[in-house]
Amino acid sequence: MQAILVAGGQGKRLQPYTLVIPKPLIPIKDEPIMEVIVKQLARHGFKQIHMCIGYFGELLQTFFGDGSKYKLKITYSKETKPLGTIGPLTLIESLDDDFLVMNGDTLSDMNYKELLKKHKLSKSALTIATFSKKVKIELGILEYNSDKSLKDYIEKPTLSYEVSTGIYALNKEVIKLLKHNEYFDFPSLVKLLLKKGMKVNTVHHDGIWHDLGSIESFESALVDYEKMKINAR
């Protein structure tokens, strides 16, 4: 099984820390977030990881090496210009027919092997792992009748949305739709596949998920990180 870790971004929301270290190497307590991911993938049976690197990519290569210390193989490709979240995949020379893709700054207890298995069984071009995200609205919400008279007033509600986790599985035929070494992001990919009538599947995740894009998100993930470490023993 093959997994692609996208880790070429500059992590501007985490500055000034990311001025001296790439975001995937920022530790969540006692280990870098991307090392947490690599160890999870190894436990789930993945034998090959490809890292799409860019900003401070040499530090990632130095830290992870060839992957032998994790008992798997790690290869690399480096973008020389910003390519978005999907564009870097066009630089990879060898892809499995179906493979896992995820951002290098995601904390989750998802079973990545099962996600890839469900993707293959669905015969989809793309399978997106989703999560129910609760959003607190700090304002009063107005609901109207058809004549614009007020129907209801809801003070500071909490709304729930199904969101993409940044973890998904792809069929390699999708990559043939993209231009080599050109910027392309994930939302554009989803819209392209839907426009072409290609099957896009979703798999809901009920467990732990954190997008570690800010200092606050690292702090909120610490408790769940400890739970994951206990369960991994």
MDAnalysis code that builds the backbone (N, CA, C; Angstrom):
import MDAnalysis as mda
import numpy as np

u = mda.Universe.empty(699, n_residues=233, atom_resindex=np.repeat(np.arange(233), 3), trajectory=True)
u.add_TopologyAttr("name", ["N", "CA", "C"] * 233)
u.add_TopologyAttr("resid", np.arange(1, 234))
u.add_TopologyAttr("resname", ["MET", "GLN", "ALA", "ILE", "LEU", "VAL", "ALA", "GLY", "GLY", "GLN", "GLY", "LYS", "ARG", "LEU", "GLN", "PRO", "TYR", "THR", "LEU", "VAL", "ILE", "PRO", "LYS", "PRO", "LEU", "ILE", "PRO", "ILE", "LYS", "ASP", "GLU", "PRO", "ILE", "MET", "GLU", "VAL", "ILE", "VAL", "LYS", "GLN", "LEU", "ALA", "ARG", "HIS", "GLY", "PHE", "LYS", "GLN", "ILE", "HIS", "MET", "CYS", "ILE", "GLY", "TYR", "PHE", "GLY", "GLU", "LEU", "LEU", "GLN", "THR", "PHE", "PHE", "GLY", "ASP", "GLY", "SER", "LYS", "TYR", "LYS", "LEU", "LYS", "ILE", "THR", "TYR", "SER", "LYS", "GLU", "THR", "LYS", "PRO", "LEU", "GLY", "THR", "ILE", "GLY", "PRO", "LEU", "THR", "LEU", "ILE", "GLU", "SER", "LEU", "ASP", "ASP", "ASP", "PHE", "LEU", "VAL", "MET", "ASN", "GLY", "ASP", "THR", "LEU", "SER", "ASP", "MET", "ASN", "TYR", "LYS", "GLU", "LEU", "LEU", "LYS", "LYS", "HIS", "LYS", "LEU", "SER", "LYS", "SER", "ALA", "LEU", "THR", "ILE", "ALA", "THR", "PHE", "SER", "LYS", "LYS", "VAL", "LYS", "ILE", "GLU", "LEU", "GLY", "ILE", "LEU", "GLU", "TYR", "ASN", "SER", "ASP", "LYS", "SER", "LEU", "LYS", "ASP", "TYR", "ILE", "GLU", "LYS", "PRO", "THR", "LEU", "SER", "TYR", "GLU", "VAL", "SER", "THR", "GLY", "ILE", "TYR", "ALA", "LEU", "ASN", "LYS", "GLU", "VAL", "ILE", "LYS", "LEU", "LEU", "LYS", "HIS", "ASN", "GLU", "TYR", "PHE", "ASP", "PHE", "PRO", "SER", "LEU", "VAL", "LYS", "LEU", "LEU", "LEU", "LYS", "LYS", "GLY", "MET", "LYS", "VAL", "ASN", "THR", "VAL", "HIS", "HIS", "ASP", "GLY", "ILE", "TRP", "HIS", "ASP", "LEU", "GLY", "SER", "ILE", "GLU", "SER", "PHE", "GLU", "SER", "ALA", "LEU", "VAL", "ASP", "TYR", "GLU", "LYS", "MET", "LYS", "ILE", "ASN", "ALA", "ARG"])
u.atoms.positions = np.array([
    [0.839, -1.197, 0.000],
    [0.000, 0.000, 0.000],
    [0.878, 1.252, 0.000],
    [0.437, 2.247, -0.734],
    [1.202, 3.474, -0.917],
    [0.441, 4.674, -0.361],
    [1.151, 5.546, 0.343],
    [0.571, 6.778, 0.869],
    [1.404, 7.964, 0.414],
    [0.716, 9.047, 0.047],
    [1.376, 10.278, -0.355],
    [1.129, 11.318, 0.721],
    [2.192, 11.923, 1.247],
    [2.079, 12.993, 2.236],
    [2.447, 14.315, 1.575],
    [1.518, 15.245, 1.551],
    [1.748, 16.546, 0.926],
    [2.262, 17.505, 1.993],
    [3.507, 17.961, 1.827],
    [4.158, 18.733, 2.893],
    [5.045, 19.832, 2.332],
    [4.542, 20.541, 1.323],
    [5.371, 21.557, 0.685],
    [5.030, 22.984, 1.049],
    [3.982, 23.193, 1.834],
    [3.518, 24.548, 2.149],
    [4.412, 25.277, 3.141],
    [4.222, 26.594, 3.201],
    [5.060, 27.433, 4.069],
    [4.511, 27.566, 5.488],
    [3.279, 27.151, 5.722],
    [2.721, 27.209, 7.071],
    [2.677, 28.615, 7.637],
    [2.166, 29.559, 6.851],
    [2.186, 30.967, 7.260],
    [1.383, 31.229, 8.523],
    [0.330, 30.438, 8.763],
    [-0.478, 30.654, 9.975],
    [0.269, 30.263, 11.242],
    [1.397, 29.563, 11.074],
    [2.182, 29.139, 12.236],
    [3.481, 29.936, 12.389],
    [3.588, 31.024, 11.644],
    [4.743, 31.892, 11.853],
    [4.655, 32.547, 13.235],
    [5.797, 32.787, 13.933],
    [7.163, 32.768, 13.410],
    [7.850, 31.404, 13.452],
    [7.191, 30.368, 13.992],
    [7.825, 29.057, 14.129],
    [8.254, 28.503, 12.776],
    [7.409, 28.687, 11.769],
    [7.706, 28.113, 10.456],
    [8.713, 28.935, 9.651],
    [9.255, 29.988, 10.251],
    [10.350, 30.714, 9.604],
    [11.657, 29.958, 9.747],
    [11.696, 29.006, 10.691],
    [12.938, 28.264, 10.939],
    [12.763, 26.753, 10.845],
    [11.514, 26.284, 10.749],
    [11.258, 24.839, 10.703],
    [10.000, 24.599, 9.876],
    [9.964, 23.544, 9.053],
    [8.741, 23.265, 8.280],
    [7.615, 22.816, 9.201],
    [6.379, 23.159, 8.828],
    [5.224, 22.847, 9.674],
    [5.142, 21.369, 10.063],
    [5.404, 20.412, 9.163],
    [5.277, 18.999, 9.551],
    [6.242, 18.554, 10.643],
    [7.297, 19.365, 10.906],
    [8.256, 18.999, 11.955],
    [7.981, 19.714, 13.276],
    [6.968, 20.558, 13.321],
    [6.603, 21.170, 14.601],
    [6.046, 20.070, 15.509],
    [6.585, 19.944, 16.712],
    [6.156, 18.827, 17.571],
    [4.794, 19.039, 18.197],
    [4.068, 17.943, 18.296],
    [2.871, 17.930, 19.122],
    [3.273, 17.148, 20.370],
    [3.591, 17.878, 21.391],
    [4.187, 17.388, 22.634],
    [5.600, 16.866, 22.379],
    [5.781, 15.535, 22.184],
    [7.150, 15.011, 22.150],
    [7.590, 14.455, 20.794],
    [6.790, 14.643, 19.740],
    [7.225, 14.192, 18.414],
    [6.562, 15.026, 17.323],
    [7.263, 15.214, 16.208],
    [6.706, 15.999, 15.106],
    [5.406, 15.374, 14.597],
    [4.477, 16.228, 14.180],
    [3.178, 15.740, 13.747],
    [3.309, 14.758, 12.585],
    [4.246, 15.019, 11.644],
    [4.323, 14.105, 10.515],
    [4.961, 12.772, 10.901],
    [5.751, 12.749, 11.947],
    [6.270, 11.473, 12.423],
    [5.148, 10.642, 13.034],
    [4.190, 11.300, 13.690],
    [3.004, 10.600, 14.198],
    [2.301, 9.896, 13.030],
    [2.144, 10.624, 11.919],
    [1.462, 10.072, 10.743],
    [2.230, 8.895, 10.171],
    [3.540, 9.054, 10.022],
    [4.364, 7.988, 9.440],
    [4.278, 6.721, 10.285],
    [4.341, 6.853, 11.592],
    [4.245, 5.693, 12.475],
    [2.880, 5.025, 12.371],
    [1.824, 5.844, 12.245],
    [0.478, 5.288, 12.069],
    [0.398, 4.482, 10.775],
    [0.907, 5.056, 9.700],
    [0.859, 4.370, 8.407],
    [1.624, 3.050, 8.465],
    [2.751, 3.047, 9.155],
    [3.527, 1.814, 9.301],
    [2.719, 0.760, 10.056],
    [2.033, 1.180, 11.128],
    [1.220, 0.240, 11.912],
    [0.051, -0.291, 11.089],
    [-0.459, 0.504, 10.164],
    [-1.590, 0.093, 9.339],
    [-1.178, -0.706, 8.106],
    [0.117, -0.995, 7.995],
    [0.566, -1.889, 6.930],
    [1.054, -1.229, 5.657],
    [1.184, 0.093, 5.645],
    [1.716, 0.761, 4.458],
    [3.215, 0.508, 4.368],
    [3.686, 0.174, 3.169],
    [5.090, -0.149, 2.963],
    [5.841, 0.928, 2.192],
    [5.096, 1.849, 1.591],
    [5.740, 2.901, 0.810],
    [5.053, 4.243, 1.078],
    [5.868, 5.246, 1.397],
    [5.388, 6.609, 1.584],
    [6.166, 7.520, 0.653],
    [5.444, 8.369, -0.063],
    [6.103, 9.377, -0.881],
    [5.770, 10.740, -0.297],
    [6.801, 11.553, -0.047],
    [6.601, 12.875, 0.520],
    [6.783, 13.933, -0.556],
    [5.746, 14.752, -0.759],
    [5.821, 15.887, -1.679],
    [6.304, 17.082, -0.867],
    [7.536, 17.475, -1.077],
    [8.160, 18.498, -0.240],
    [8.441, 19.763, -1.054],
    [8.725, 20.846, -0.342],
    [9.042, 22.121, -0.975],
    [9.783, 22.986, 0.011],
    [9.032, 23.784, 0.736],
    [9.589, 24.693, 1.741],
    [10.325, 23.916, 2.828],
    [11.630, 24.201, 3.007],
    [12.466, 23.497, 3.985],
    [12.439, 21.981, 3.774],
    [12.301, 21.562, 2.526],
    [12.188, 20.134, 2.239],
    [13.398, 19.327, 2.645],
    [14.575, 19.970, 2.597],
    [15.808, 19.253, 2.959],
    [15.773, 18.803, 4.421],
    [15.138, 19.593, 5.277],
    [15.040, 19.212, 6.688],
    [14.153, 17.973, 6.856],
    [13.098, 17.897, 6.066],
    [12.237, 16.718, 6.111],
    [12.987, 15.484, 5.636],
    [13.761, 15.619, 4.565],
    [14.546, 14.489, 4.052],
    [15.569, 14.033, 5.080],
    [16.204, 14.998, 5.740],
    [17.213, 14.657, 6.749],
    [16.575, 13.930, 7.924],
    [15.409, 14.386, 8.356],
    [14.746, 13.791, 9.519],
    [14.232, 12.384, 9.220],
    [13.543, 12.205, 8.092],
    [12.889, 10.922, 7.812],
    [13.772, 9.948, 7.039],
    [14.752, 10.453, 6.302],
    [15.656, 9.576, 5.558],
    [14.931, 8.683, 4.569],
    [15.396, 7.461, 4.455],
    [14.792, 6.526, 3.489],
    [13.642, 5.721, 4.079],
    [13.321, 6.000, 5.345],
    [12.193, 5.331, 5.989],
    [12.541, 4.030, 6.688],
    [13.792, 3.605, 6.610],
    [14.168, 2.303, 7.175],
    [13.953, 2.242, 8.689],
    [14.076, 3.381, 9.372],
    [13.875, 3.348, 10.833],
    [12.408, 3.121, 11.193],
    [11.514, 3.289, 10.202],
    [10.095, 3.016, 10.405],
    [9.674, 1.693, 9.733],
    [10.650, 0.997, 9.170],
    [10.438, -0.286, 8.492],
    [9.514, -0.152, 7.267],
    [9.742, 0.941, 6.527],
    [9.070, 1.142, 5.248],
    [9.980, 1.982, 4.358],
    [9.545, 2.228, 3.124],
    [10.346, 2.994, 2.175],
    [9.758, 4.381, 1.994],
    [10.619, 5.400, 2.091],
    [10.181, 6.773, 1.871],
    [10.936, 7.357, 0.680],
    [10.181, 7.909, -0.273],
    [10.773, 8.603, -1.417],
    [10.263, 10.050, -1.416],
    [10.883, 10.883, -2.262],
    [10.581, 12.307, -2.235],
    [10.485, 12.890, -3.644],
    [9.675, 13.945, -3.767],
    [9.711, 14.820, -4.934],
    [9.603, 16.240, -4.407],
    [10.285, 17.176, -5.062],
    [10.319, 18.543, -4.547],
    [9.768, 19.532, -5.558],
    [8.837, 20.348, -5.116],
    [8.307, 21.397, -5.981],
    [9.222, 22.619, -5.898],
    [9.453, 23.258, -7.045],
    [10.298, 24.452, -7.097],
    [9.466, 25.724, -7.177],
    [8.139, 25.541, -7.224],
    [7.197, 26.655, -7.195],
    [5.934, 26.145, -6.531],
    [5.085, 27.014, -5.982],
    [3.860, 26.544, -5.332],
    [2.957, 25.785, -6.300],
    [2.560, 24.558, -5.910],
    [1.740, 23.710, -6.770],
    [0.387, 23.370, -6.155],
    [0.085, 23.961, -4.985],
    [-1.192, 23.650, -4.355],
    [-1.170, 22.296, -3.675],
    [-2.345, 21.761, -3.393],
    [-2.453, 20.501, -2.661],
    [-2.498, 19.273, -3.565],
    [-2.768, 19.477, -4.850],
    [-2.861, 18.353, -5.784],
    [-1.758, 18.391, -6.847],
    [-1.363, 19.582, -7.271],
    [-0.328, 19.718, -8.284],
    [0.939, 18.929, -8.014],
    [1.422, 18.824, -6.744],
    [2.645, 18.065, -6.477],
    [2.559, 16.595, -6.873],
    [1.351, 16.043, -6.957],
    [1.213, 14.627, -7.316],
    [1.649, 14.365, -8.753],
    [1.660, 15.406, -9.601],
    [2.085, 15.218, -10.993],
    [3.589, 15.015, -11.104],
    [4.324, 15.265, -10.022],
    [5.776, 15.101, -10.034],
    [6.215, 13.698, -9.637],
    [5.269, 12.878, -9.167],
    [5.621, 11.545, -8.680],
    [5.755, 10.576, -9.848],
    [6.864, 9.897, -9.919],
    [7.151, 9.025, -11.062],
    [6.393, 7.706, -11.011],
    [6.189, 7.169, -9.821],
    [5.566, 5.848, -9.715],
    [4.420, 5.880, -8.713],
    [3.198, 5.580, -9.198],
    [2.027, 5.556, -8.342],
    [1.332, 4.203, -8.446],
    [0.808, 3.718, -7.329],
    [-0.045, 2.532, -7.364],
    [-1.346, 2.880, -8.086],
    [-2.112, 1.860, -8.471],
    [-3.400, 2.117, -9.117],
    [-4.305, 2.947, -8.212],
    [-4.303, 2.644, -6.923],
    [-5.049, 3.415, -5.928],
    [-4.125, 3.678, -4.751],
    [-4.193, 4.881, -4.202],
    [-3.267, 5.249, -3.137],
    [-3.915, 6.269, -2.205],
    [-3.361, 6.352, -0.998],
    [-3.833, 7.293, 0.014],
    [-3.098, 8.617, -0.146],
    [-3.809, 9.729, 0.065],
    [-3.194, 11.053, 0.063],
    [-3.645, 11.784, 1.323],
    [-2.709, 12.481, 1.972],
    [-3.105, 13.271, 3.134],
    [-2.126, 14.403, 3.377],
    [-2.625, 15.453, 4.009],
    [-1.773, 16.564, 4.386],
    [-0.832, 16.122, 5.501],
    [0.343, 16.729, 5.526],
    [1.351, 16.331, 6.499],
    [1.192, 16.965, 7.858],
    [0.028, 17.576, 8.121],
    [-0.199, 18.240, 9.409],
    [-1.548, 17.856, 10.005],
    [-1.933, 16.603, 9.808],
    [-3.255, 16.139, 10.249],
    [-3.120, 15.118, 11.369],
    [-3.833, 15.342, 12.463],
    [-3.851, 14.379, 13.568],
    [-5.193, 13.667, 13.572],
    [-5.177, 12.347, 13.428],
    [-6.416, 11.572, 13.406],
    [-6.144, 10.143, 13.848],
    [-7.179, 9.497, 14.377],
    [-7.071, 8.075, 14.712],
    [-7.758, 7.222, 13.651],
    [-7.876, 7.762, 12.459],
    [-8.517, 7.064, 11.356],
    [-7.738, 5.798, 10.983],
    [-8.474, 4.765, 10.553],
    [-7.842, 3.551, 10.053],
    [-7.578, 3.763, 8.563],
    [-6.354, 4.130, 8.234],
    [-6.023, 4.487, 6.850],
    [-6.100, 3.287, 5.908],
    [-5.793, 2.126, 6.433],
    [-5.896, 0.911, 5.621],
    [-7.344, 0.659, 5.208],
    [-8.270, 0.829, 6.147],
    [-9.689, 0.616, 5.848],
    [-10.222, 1.655, 4.877],
    [-9.751, 2.889, 4.996],
    [-10.175, 3.933, 4.064],
    [-9.782, 3.566, 2.636],
    [-8.541, 3.130, 2.459],
    [-8.080, 2.753, 1.121],
    [-8.838, 1.528, 0.612],
    [-9.128, 0.602, 1.503],
    [-9.891, -0.591, 1.122],
    [-11.291, -0.223, 0.641],
    [-11.969, 0.668, 1.375],
    [-13.314, 1.095, 0.990],
    [-13.286, 1.838, -0.346],
    [-12.240, 2.607, -0.546],
    [-12.088, 3.325, -1.818],
    [-11.989, 2.346, -2.989],
    [-11.169, 1.327, -2.835],
    [-10.994, 0.347, -3.914],
    [-12.296, -0.389, -4.194],
    [-13.005, -0.771, -3.139],
    [-14.262, -1.499, -3.309],
    [-15.326, -0.642, -4.000],
    [-15.286, 0.664, -3.767],
    [-16.281, 1.552, -4.367],
    [-15.995, 1.858, -5.829],
    [-14.758, 1.537, -6.272],
    [-14.328, 1.818, -7.652],
    [-14.525, 3.295, -8.005],
    [-14.186, 4.148, -7.066],
    [-14.326, 5.589, -7.257],
    [-13.031, 6.200, -7.769],
    [-13.166, 7.347, -8.426],
    [-11.976, 8.103, -8.823],
    [-11.341, 8.741, -7.596],
    [-12.198, 9.150, -6.657],
    [-11.757, 9.831, -5.452],
    [-12.663, 9.440, -4.294],
    [-12.064, 9.196, -3.134],
    [-12.822, 8.984, -1.906],
    [-12.321, 9.976, -0.866],
    [-13.252, 10.751, -0.306],
    [-12.899, 11.775, 0.670],
    [-13.305, 11.319, 2.068],
    [-12.377, 11.328, 2.996],
    [-12.718, 11.076, 4.396],
    [-13.302, 12.363, 4.970],
    [-14.475, 12.258, 5.625],
    [-15.161, 13.442, 6.132],
    [-15.306, 13.399, 7.648],
    [-15.626, 14.562, 8.211],
    [-15.748, 14.700, 9.662],
    [-16.817, 15.747, 9.956],
    [-17.615, 15.521, 10.996],
    [-18.637, 16.494, 11.393],
    [-17.989, 17.571, 12.266],
    [-17.911, 18.772, 11.721],
    [-17.265, 19.885, 12.416],
    [-18.308, 20.833, 12.968],
    [-18.265, 21.068, 14.273],
    [-19.197, 21.995, 14.913],
    [-18.608, 23.404, 14.914],
    [-19.439, 24.365, 14.510],
    [-19.012, 25.764, 14.423],
    [-19.945, 26.621, 15.274],
    [-19.366, 27.327, 16.238],
    [-20.142, 28.214, 17.108],
    [-20.300, 29.570, 16.433],
    [-21.543, 29.999, 16.218],
    [-21.827, 31.300, 15.635],
    [-22.027, 32.298, 16.767],
    [-21.213, 33.325, 16.818],
    [-21.262, 34.268, 17.937],
    [-22.227, 35.430, 17.690],
    [-23.234, 35.202, 16.866],
    [-24.233, 36.226, 16.564],
    [-25.622, 35.601, 16.598],
    [-26.639, 36.445, 16.687],
    [-28.004, 35.945, 16.611],
    [-28.381, 35.666, 15.163],
    [-28.992, 34.512, 14.910],
    [-29.377, 34.099, 13.559],
    [-30.872, 34.335, 13.361],
    [-31.214, 34.978, 12.233],
    [-32.604, 35.257, 11.915],
    [-33.123, 34.288, 10.865],
    [-34.327, 33.768, 11.095],
    [-34.993, 32.937, 10.106],
    [-36.272, 33.635, 9.671],
    [-36.538, 33.653, 8.341],
    [-37.646, 34.421, 7.794],
    [-38.743, 33.533, 7.218],
    [-39.953, 34.072, 7.177],
    [-41.040, 33.488, 6.406],
    [-40.887, 33.918, 4.947],
    [-41.724, 33.378, 4.084],
    [-41.630, 33.685, 2.658],
    [-41.865, 35.163, 2.351],
    [-42.603, 35.852, 3.225],
    [-42.863, 37.280, 2.996],
    [-41.834, 38.164, 3.705],
    [-40.762, 37.563, 4.178],
    [-39.655, 38.249, 4.835],
    [-39.985, 38.708, 6.261],
    [-41.137, 38.343, 6.780],
    [-41.400, 38.600, 8.197],
    [-40.612, 37.586, 9.020],
    [-40.281, 37.956, 10.241],
    [-39.411, 37.113, 11.064],
    [-40.131, 35.854, 11.535],
    [-39.484, 34.726, 11.315],
    [-40.034, 33.439, 11.729],
    [-39.450, 32.993, 13.060],
    [-38.156, 33.213, 13.243],
    [-37.503, 32.755, 14.478],
    [-36.207, 33.528, 14.672],
    [-35.757, 33.566, 15.914],
    [-34.484, 34.192, 16.280],
    [-33.708, 33.183, 17.124],
    [-32.519, 32.842, 16.681],
    [-31.708, 31.840, 17.378],
    [-30.426, 32.509, 17.842],
    [-30.240, 32.579, 19.142],
    [-29.090, 33.266, 19.713],
    [-27.856, 32.349, 19.746],
    [-26.815, 32.759, 19.041],
    [-25.505, 32.102, 19.045],
    [-25.598, 30.575, 18.929],
    [-26.132, 30.082, 17.852],
    [-26.275, 28.623, 17.698],
    [-24.949, 27.945, 17.377],
    [-24.907, 26.660, 17.602],
    [-23.786, 25.826, 17.164],
    [-24.265, 24.998, 15.979],
    [-23.617, 25.175, 14.855],
    [-24.001, 24.486, 13.629],
    [-23.010, 23.357, 13.341],
    [-23.475, 22.340, 12.660],
    [-22.617, 21.199, 12.323],
    [-22.520, 21.069, 10.806],
    [-21.290, 20.928, 10.317],
    [-21.045, 20.787, 8.887],
    [-20.181, 19.547, 8.630],
    [-20.439, 18.879, 7.529],
    [-19.590, 17.764, 7.119],
    [-18.440, 18.343, 6.296],
    [-17.210, 18.157, 6.768],
    [-16.060, 18.786, 6.130],
    [-15.067, 17.730, 5.635],
    [-14.241, 18.140, 4.686],
    [-13.153, 17.288, 4.217],
    [-12.030, 17.306, 5.241],
    [-11.472, 16.146, 5.532],
    [-10.405, 16.042, 6.529],
    [-9.019, 16.287, 5.949],
    [-8.918, 16.406, 4.615],
    [-7.592, 16.476, 4.002],
    [-6.960, 15.106, 3.904],
    [-7.791, 14.072, 4.073],
    [-7.352, 12.681, 3.945],
    [-8.251, 12.029, 2.911],
    [-7.675, 11.459, 1.875],
    [-8.492, 10.890, 0.806],
    [-7.711, 9.834, 0.040],
    [-8.414, 9.130, -0.818],
    [-7.800, 8.105, -1.661],
    [-8.095, 8.435, -3.118],
    [-7.136, 8.167, -3.969],
    [-7.244, 8.519, -5.388],
    [-6.903, 7.335, -6.274],
    [-7.534, 7.307, -7.438],
    [-7.111, 6.391, -8.498],
    [-6.132, 7.154, -9.380],
    [-5.066, 6.495, -9.810],
    [-4.013, 7.200, -10.538],
    [-4.465, 7.745, -11.893],
    [-5.591, 7.247, -12.425],
    [-6.104, 7.778, -13.688],
    [-6.466, 9.253, -13.549],
    [-6.792, 9.682, -12.325],
    [-7.132, 11.078, -12.085],
    [-5.950, 11.989, -12.407],
    [-4.754, 11.545, -12.101],
    [-3.567, 12.372, -12.296],
    [-3.351, 12.690, -13.776],
    [-3.809, 11.811, -14.650],
    [-3.663, 12.035, -16.088],
    [-4.491, 13.221, -16.577],
    [-5.456, 13.666, -15.775],
    [-6.286, 14.816, -16.142],
    [-5.582, 16.140, -15.865],
    [-4.466, 16.099, -15.150],
    [-3.801, 17.312, -14.688],
    [-2.571, 17.636, -15.523],
    [-2.223, 18.907, -15.590],
    [-1.013, 19.336, -16.275],
    [0.193, 19.133, -15.372],
    [1.269, 18.648, -15.950],
    [2.481, 18.375, -15.188],
    [3.071, 19.671, -14.630],
    [3.389, 19.628, -13.334],
    [4.103, 20.723, -12.671],
    [3.346, 22.058, -12.739],
    [2.013, 21.985, -12.669],
    [1.192, 23.191, -12.652],
    [0.349, 23.219, -11.377],
    [0.068, 24.423, -10.889],
    [-0.704, 24.593, -9.659],
    [-2.110, 24.006, -9.819],
    [-2.529, 23.213, -8.821],
    [-3.884, 22.665, -8.810],
    [-4.227, 22.307, -7.370],
    [-5.390, 22.778, -6.905],
    [-5.752, 22.505, -5.515],
    [-6.882, 21.485, -5.419],
    [-7.147, 21.031, -4.202],
    [-8.112, 19.957, -3.995],
    [-9.545, 20.352, -4.358],
    [-10.027, 21.534, -3.966],
    [-11.397, 21.903, -4.373],
    [-11.574, 21.889, -5.892],
    [-10.550, 22.332, -6.626],
    [-10.630, 22.326, -8.091],
    [-10.700, 20.902, -8.624],
    [-9.993, 19.990, -7.964],
    [-10.031, 18.588, -8.387],
    [-11.430, 18.002, -8.206],
    [-12.040, 18.248, -7.054],
    [-13.379, 17.724, -6.791],
    [-14.359, 18.237, -7.842],
    [-14.306, 19.527, -8.117],
    [-15.215, 20.118, -9.098],
    [-14.963, 19.556, -10.500],
    [-13.699, 19.321, -10.835],
    [-13.366, 18.754, -12.136],
    [-13.939, 17.351, -12.294],
    [-13.779, 16.521, -11.275],
    [-14.271, 15.145, -11.344],
    [-15.800, 15.114, -11.428],
    [-16.462, 15.965, -10.657],
    [-17.929, 16.018, -10.710],
    [-18.399, 16.493, -12.085],
    [-17.710, 17.463, -12.653],
    [-18.069, 17.972, -13.974],
    [-17.939, 16.887, -15.035],
    [-16.929, 16.022, -14.887],
    [-16.701, 14.954, -15.852],
    [-17.562, 13.720, -15.577],
    [-18.362, 13.782, -14.522],
    [-19.235, 12.658, -14.196],
    [-18.515, 11.470, -13.587],
    [-17.335, 11.705, -13.029],
    [-16.571, 10.632, -12.397],
    [-17.022, 10.460, -10.953],
    [-16.963, 9.232, -10.468],
    [-17.501, 8.914, -9.145],
    [-16.610, 9.446, -8.027],
    [-17.221, 10.218, -7.140],
    [-16.546, 10.714, -5.949],
    [-17.280, 10.156, -4.734],
    [-16.574, 9.385, -3.932],
    [-17.161, 8.713, -2.777],
    [-16.761, 9.445, -1.491],
    [-17.515, 9.251, -0.417],
    [-17.151, 9.811, 0.886],
    [-17.228, 8.720, 1.946],
    [-16.366, 8.831, 2.943],
    [-16.366, 7.921, 4.089],
    [-16.293, 8.778, 5.349],
    [-17.329, 8.693, 6.191],
    [-17.386, 9.510, 7.399],
    [-16.504, 8.920, 8.497],
    [-15.778, 9.805, 9.207],
    [-14.956, 9.383, 10.341],
    [-15.532, 9.947, 11.627],
    [-15.799, 9.063, 12.597],
    [-16.420, 9.460, 13.859],
    [-15.429, 9.731, 14.986],
    [-14.163, 9.441, 14.758],
    [-13.194, 9.513, 15.849],
    [-12.527, 10.860, 16.006],
    [-11.211, 10.826, 16.132],
    [-10.402, 12.023, 16.365],
    [-9.947, 12.604, 15.033],
    [-10.033, 13.917, 14.925],
    [-9.464, 14.598, 13.755],
    [-9.160, 16.047, 14.104],
    [-7.937, 16.479, 13.796],
    [-7.529, 17.866, 13.983],
    [-6.709, 18.316, 12.782],
    [-7.052, 19.476, 12.247],
    [-6.247, 20.132, 11.219],
    [-5.304, 21.088, 11.946],
    [-4.017, 20.735, 11.997],
    [-3.071, 21.487, 12.821],
    [-2.472, 22.653, 12.032],
    [-3.318, 23.627, 11.718],
    [-2.874, 24.750, 10.913],
    [-2.580, 26.006, 11.699],
    [-2.795, 25.974, 13.009],
    [-2.546, 27.142, 13.848],
    [-2.045, 26.688, 15.210],
    [-1.454, 27.627, 15.961],
    [-0.965, 27.306, 17.301],
    [-2.122, 26.831, 18.178],
    [-3.278, 27.480, 18.065],
    [-4.448, 27.104, 18.864],
    [-4.879, 25.669, 18.576],
    [-4.770, 25.251, 17.301],
    [-5.182, 23.894, 16.947],
    [-4.239, 22.856, 17.543],
    [-2.947, 23.186, 17.656],
    [-2.005, 22.268, 18.317],
    [-2.387, 22.111, 19.780],
    [-2.709, 23.222, 20.433],
    [-3.058, 23.175, 21.848],
    [-4.321, 22.347, 22.082],
    [-5.316, 22.495, 21.203],
    [-6.578, 21.773, 21.384],
    [-6.425, 20.287, 21.086],
    [-5.361, 19.906, 20.357],
    [-5.175, 18.508, 19.965],
    [-4.391, 17.695, 20.993],
    [-3.811, 18.342, 21.987],
    [-2.926, 17.641, 22.924],
    [-3.621, 16.511, 23.676],
    [-4.844, 16.753, 24.122],
    [-5.574, 15.728, 24.881],
    [-5.829, 14.508, 24.003],
    [-6.274, 14.735, 22.777],
    [-6.540, 13.619, 21.864],
    [-5.255, 12.902, 21.480],
    [-4.160, 13.634, 21.380],
    [-2.866, 13.014, 21.076],
    [-2.481, 12.009, 22.164],
    [-2.691, 12.379, 23.422],
    [-2.371, 11.469, 24.530],
    [-3.250, 10.220, 24.463],
    [-4.530, 10.381, 24.120],
    [-5.422, 9.231, 23.973],
    [-4.922, 8.296, 22.875],
    [-4.469, 8.880, 21.776],
    [-3.981, 8.069, 20.666],
    [-2.724, 7.303, 21.031],
    [-1.854, 7.932, 21.808],
    [-0.625, 7.245, 22.232],
    [-0.934, 6.057, 23.125],
    [-1.893, 6.217, 24.026],
    [-2.290, 5.115, 24.920],
    [-2.868, 3.950, 24.106],
    [-3.723, 4.284, 23.140],
    [-4.374, 3.244, 22.330],
    [-3.409, 2.532, 21.387],
    [-2.287, 3.197, 21.065],
    [-1.318, 2.611, 20.130],
    [-0.359, 1.657, 20.819],
    [-0.384, 1.611, 22.141],
    [0.560, 0.743, 22.884],
    [0.189, -0.724, 22.741],
])
